[in-house]
């Protein structure tokens, strides 16, 4: 499967570009691969952080926990019928 790519132009401070060039040589990677890895890492971190924030928002809400507990209590008799001895 071929991945479609697009060209982008990025402006960086000279010192940052020097560091990128240093790592290109050190890691034997083309500049585009270096930037691709950096963007993939940044996107993964952002996604994880957004999921963590949503988790905290939902589970810190006491009303949500009460609703979940009520639902579990409603389902418990069915669970005990389905899996006797639990």
N, C-alpha and C positions, 0 to 999 in steps of 0.2 A: 504494500500500500504506500503510495507516494504522499508525503506530507506537503501541503501547499505552504509556500513561504511568501513573505512580503518584505521588501526592503524598507528600512527606516533610517532616518538620520537622527543622530544623538549628539548633542553638544555637551562636552565635559570640560571641567577645569583641566588645565595642562598637567597638574600634578596627578590627578586621577588617571588621565590618559597614559602618563608614564608608568603608573602602577599596572594598568591593564596590559600595556606592552611588555612589562617585566614578567607578568604571569603568563602571557601568551608564550613567551620563550621558555619559561620554567616548566610549564605544563604541556608544552608542545601541542597547543590547541590554536586553531584559527580564532581570530577575534570574535567572529559571529558565534562560534560554539561557546566561547567564554561568556558572552552576553546571554546566550540562550540558557545556559546553566544558571546564571545569576537570576534571570527573570523567572525561570521555573521554580527555583528555590524561594524567591520572594513571593510568588503566587501561592505556593504551598503553605508558607508561613501565614500569609494573609487569610487563606481559607480556614486554616486551623484556628486562628485567632477569632474569626467571625463565628465559627461553630462554637467555640468556648463561650463567647459572649451570649449567643442565643441560648446555650445550655444554662448558663447562670441566670439569664432573664427568666426563663421558663421555670426552672426549679427553685428559684428564690421566691417565687410567687406562692404564698401560703395557700391561696385559694385553689391553685392548680394541684398542689399536693393533697389537699383535702378531697378534691374531686377524684384524684387517682386512688386514694385510699378507699373512698366510698365505692368506686367501681371494683376494686379488688375484693372488698367485703361482699359485694353483690355476686361476684363470680366464684367465691370460695365454695359454696355448696355444690355448684356444678363441678368444680375441680375435684372435690372430695368424692363425688359420685363417679367421675371418670377415672380417677386414680385412687381407689380405696387403699387405706393404710398409710396415706400421706400424713 
